[in-house]
Amino acid sequence: MTIRFATLLAALALGSAACAQSAEAPAKTDVDRYGAAIDSDSGPAKPRRQTMPCKVIRITDGDGIVCNRIGRVRLIGIDAPELNQRPFGPQAAAALGRMIPVGAEVQLEPDVEGRDRYGRQLAYIWSESRMVNWRMVRDGWAVLLTHPPNVQYAETFARAERLAREGSQGLWGIGGFECRPAEHRARRCD
């Protein structure tokens, strides 16, 4: 009887160790609430809505661009430091420029609302089958910012922000989000 009990305890201990190991190493692929696969290193796999083409003619900051024939575009779901938040704002803008340089052909995916109160086109930007908005958050150049009802990727962005923060990616590694962009605009911090 004691041998069986000892064997059972050993089996439980091995099972607990296996569970602990799997908890330490998160799965590379996850699924969002819509059942779409999300890779923690590359984000959403494809747009959920019809896209439209855009040729980038200017990077305005870390969460905005200008497209030919469309005009100003605001990246949905993210918030990058303002250009006057030096040195972080210019660094975020440069990161966006590296991902989608002037002249790049990208695809714009809308959400529920098409434009913001400033008249900017709201979009998720896709370049070479990768979502730029997500990449900006995952690489630590922007943070999650939601404006319902435009929230179709909010869970994915929240996960990307957590991973970037935990890994000290981009601006997380140099204190760039001690004053979040929204807080800076509200003049609550410098």
C-alpha atoms as one frame of an Amber mdcrd trajectory, in Angstrom:
protein
   0.000   0.000   0.000   2.766   2.477   0.809   4.535   1.629  -2.466   1.363
   2.438  -4.423   0.956   5.677  -2.492   4.601   6.621  -3.126   4.169   5.825
  -6.841   1.029   7.983  -6.967   2.830  10.863  -5.263   5.738  10.565  -7.689
   3.347  10.600 -10.656   1.591  13.679  -9.272   4.911  15.420  -8.734   5.963
  14.704 -12.334   2.614  15.989 -13.602   2.967  19.173 -11.549   6.474  19.735
 -12.885   5.241  19.314 -16.455   2.418  21.797 -15.832   4.840  24.288 -14.298
   7.143  23.999 -17.317   4.316  24.597 -19.771   3.171  27.620 -17.734   6.673
  29.127 -17.943   6.922  28.728 -21.717   3.762  30.233 -23.245   2.523  28.829
 -26.508   3.762  30.683 -29.546   0.358  30.502 -31.219  -2.836  31.686 -29.571
  -6.428  32.189 -30.701  -8.431  35.405 -30.376 -12.094  35.513 -29.390 -13.082
  35.130 -33.041 -11.121  31.891 -33.329  -8.421  33.438 -35.534  -4.852  32.259
 -34.991  -2.452  34.798 -33.512   1.274  34.218 -33.414   2.906  36.019 -30.477
   5.800  36.971 -32.760   3.884  38.153 -35.831   0.362  39.054 -34.714  -2.887
  38.566 -36.608  -2.502  36.466 -39.742  -4.789  38.387 -42.116  -7.349  41.189
 -42.256 -10.916  40.440 -41.177 -12.448  43.128 -43.388 -12.015  44.322 -46.962
  -8.862  46.422 -47.366  -8.017  49.332 -49.641  -4.623  50.228 -51.117  -2.533
  53.135 -49.946   0.814  54.511 -51.037   2.597  56.099 -48.066   3.662  59.651
 -48.861   4.560  60.802 -45.333   5.005  59.531 -41.784   3.477  62.125 -39.443
   4.343  60.474 -36.119   4.365  57.029 -34.519   0.662  56.416 -35.122  -0.109
  58.429 -38.229   0.710  58.543 -41.923  -0.441  60.319 -45.064  -1.524  58.288
 -48.091  -1.926  59.447 -51.657  -5.595  59.950 -52.665  -6.714  59.215 -49.068
  -4.980  61.824 -46.943  -4.258  61.522 -43.246  -4.535  58.062 -41.686  -4.613
  57.306 -37.948  -3.556  53.799 -36.926  -6.412  52.266 -34.942  -5.888  50.782
 -31.492  -2.476  52.228 -30.726  -1.002  55.346 -29.184   2.596  56.402 -29.762
   4.410  59.222 -27.978   3.825  62.681 -29.444   6.679  64.230 -31.426   7.188
  66.776 -28.625   7.771  63.930 -26.136  11.479  63.916 -26.872  13.288  61.676
 -27.525  10.492  59.085 -27.526   8.109  60.613 -30.096  10.720  60.931 -32.853
  11.959  57.390 -32.062   8.435  55.975 -32.468   7.956  57.873 -35.738  11.285
  56.532 -37.010  10.221  52.975 -36.093   6.998  53.384 -38.082   9.035  54.783
 -40.983  11.268  51.708 -40.943   8.229  49.425 -41.080   6.460  51.326 -43.858
   8.837  53.764 -45.533   7.651  56.602 -47.744   6.692  55.082 -51.084   5.566
  51.772 -49.568   2.356  50.223 -50.873   0.227  49.081 -47.931  -3.348  47.952
 -47.323  -5.747  49.784 -44.995  -8.284  47.729 -43.057 -11.202  49.657 -41.540
 -13.099  48.910 -38.348 -16.605  50.106 -37.436 -15.978  53.862 -37.756 -14.228
  55.164 -40.857 -12.963  58.531 -39.645 -12.110  60.222 -36.357 -13.266  63.637
 -35.178 -10.279  65.239 -36.930 -11.290  63.769 -40.294  -8.459  61.229 -40.413
  -9.086  57.842 -42.014  -8.972  55.192 -39.270  -7.243  51.956 -40.248  -5.232
  48.911 -39.380  -2.271  48.960 -41.742  -1.075  45.771 -43.414   2.321  45.547
 -45.072   3.709  42.331 -46.510   1.009  40.257 -44.726   1.835  41.779 -41.325
  -0.229  44.225 -39.309   1.832  47.336 -38.656  -0.348  48.559 -35.742   0.256
  45.295 -33.874   3.978  45.337 -34.700   4.346  48.868 -33.284   2.863  47.683
 -29.982   4.724  44.355 -29.899   8.063  46.036 -30.618   7.485  48.579 -27.836
   7.005  51.741 -29.907   3.302  52.235 -29.066   0.741  51.205 -26.457  -2.841
  50.042 -26.655  -5.467  52.782 -27.001  -9.085  51.834 -27.551 -11.905  53.953
 -28.894 -15.041  51.802 -29.037 -16.517  50.618 -31.297 -13.151  50.252 -33.112
 -11.873  47.373 -30.994 -11.711  44.294 -33.199  -8.014  43.670 -32.375  -7.947
  45.137 -28.827  -7.296  41.793 -27.099  -4.437  41.056 -29.458  -2.903  44.493
 -28.877  -3.244  44.102 -25.101  -1.316  40.825 -25.258   1.331  42.426 -27.490
   1.749  45.325 -25.047   2.159  42.957 -22.112   4.848  40.978 -23.961   6.670
  44.155 -25.032   6.595  45.551 -21.481   7.774  42.264 -19.945  10.576  42.020
 -22.511  11.600  45.696 -22.170  11.125  46.122 -25.910  11.590  49.481 -27.632
  10.554  52.406 -25.459   9.700  50.120 -22.535  13.430  49.536 -22.081  14.277
  53.239 -21.754  11.353  54.660 -19.756   9.450  55.875 -22.811   6.047  55.065
 -21.348   6.500  56.476 -17.856   4.267  59.228 -19.248   1.830  57.580 -21.629
   0.919  59.604 -24.724  -2.701  60.163 -23.596  -1.463  61.398 -20.208   1.020
  63.710 -21.949  -1.722  65.187 -24.173  -3.846  65.784 -21.071  -0.836  67.557
 -19.490  -0.812  65.178 -16.518   2.892  64.446 -16.922   5.887  65.457 -19.086
